[in-house]
């Protein structure tokens, strides 16, 4: 048995009436990759936040390298060789890579000296761990995969021997996730200890040595990864058998609900992100859009939902035209039966400082059901929110709780409940299960299939190819802002991958 890098003994933590961790025991061996899985709200992130010093446990003991250790702050964690890469990156967007790496770890008041030292150390770390990033690049100009590398470099620069990663692939494309795993394996080979919090069971099976399962704030099992299965882990997480594949019958197609013709959209820099895109979606079908992030899918959804102005093209909803080239109004589109679940729930879908019941009516707050004369009917709003909480199994079941205090997966359920329960004719969903656990994924997929079987038209954008292939009745592939192919749900991952990389398009041009 290898020596333990981390031991958590009898850790408990409550937030008011919510018990996030209950008498948790965990041992992570040195030089291993240890996975921690569980449903959204199971207490995984809280446990790691205690280890990193963001929270203090109500009771229990932390041991680092066999020694009892008091960790009152992230500075204490860093001093004990513990680094953490958060699900939502802790970077200053308008600082350079180098400035972010040294921020809070300056060697003295003379920044030139700190920057010179950091530049040399950064070069060494990049070469040793294949973490190549341009040191003078500004963070906001980097794709999320490179931003994540900066977070890892920050931790290594501070001397981390134990690295905690919280849902590290939630914002990454499949190629970026593959590269991250190569980096983690290299870190392990160099003797680092990795703790990986994730809801993606395939990732657990692919990269970890051991895996611990949490459920409702307790630690229910630890397994050697090579001796368990995806099915066993899913059942341990949820407490019941979980359907790991989408079951659906043949679509009963109706009339065209949404028609897009020759749509062109530019981003805030004036760069064309969607170019001459055309497609139809019929009642009773799910159309999925596959593609590597950054190929125009986000801008397409924003334009169709009225969030972003289009340059040209025509869009019709139930046979009636929508002017997306002028001052498009998302509220008008909602009134006409088009609902939108945005890709970025934090910045577009929710106001995190609001209570859950307030977020549950955003965009629909002017409907008669929520009004009492000219004023909001608070009692009706909270009653409606409680019904959605029960129907969508949102945890904790407290409609007065600030939305920021819900896990990512439960925040996603809040948005989905708000949009689906309005019974729209057309539902547009961006990244439906990003950062969502296996039990919630099953629930969300079933709701989308239910919408389709009720004769609704559903458009889904996801970077998860498995999700696109299992949900969709038709698959459109986007590359460089254009639809480069259409395939059926039986298309192979390799076939779709070539289209996503623009390979077939390039070959045709040669």
Secondary structure, DSSP 8 states (H G I E B T S, - for coil): ---EEEEEEEEEEEETTEEEEEEEEEEEETT-EEEEEE-TTSSHHHHHHHHTTSS--SEEEEEETTEEE---SHHHHHHTTEEEE-SS----TTSBHHHHHHTT--SSS-HHHHHHHHHHHHHHHHHHHT----TTSBGGGS-HHHHHHHHHHHHHHTT-SEEEEESTTTT--HHHHHHHHHHHHHHHHTT-EEEEE-S-HHHHHHH-SEEEEEETTEEEEEEEGGG--HHHHHHHHHSS----S---------SEEEEEEEEEEE-TTS-EEEEEEEEEEETTEEEEEE--TTSSHHHHHHHHTTSS--SEEEEEETTEEE--SS---HHHHHHTTEEEE-S-IIIII--TTSBHHHHTTTT-TTSGGGEETTEE-HHHHHHHHHHHHHHTT-SS--TTSBGGGS-HHHHHHHHHHHHHTT--SEEEEESTTTT--HHHHHHHHHHHHHHHHTT-EEEEE-S-HHHHHHH-SEEEEEETTEEEEEEETT--HHHHHHHHTTHHHHHHH-
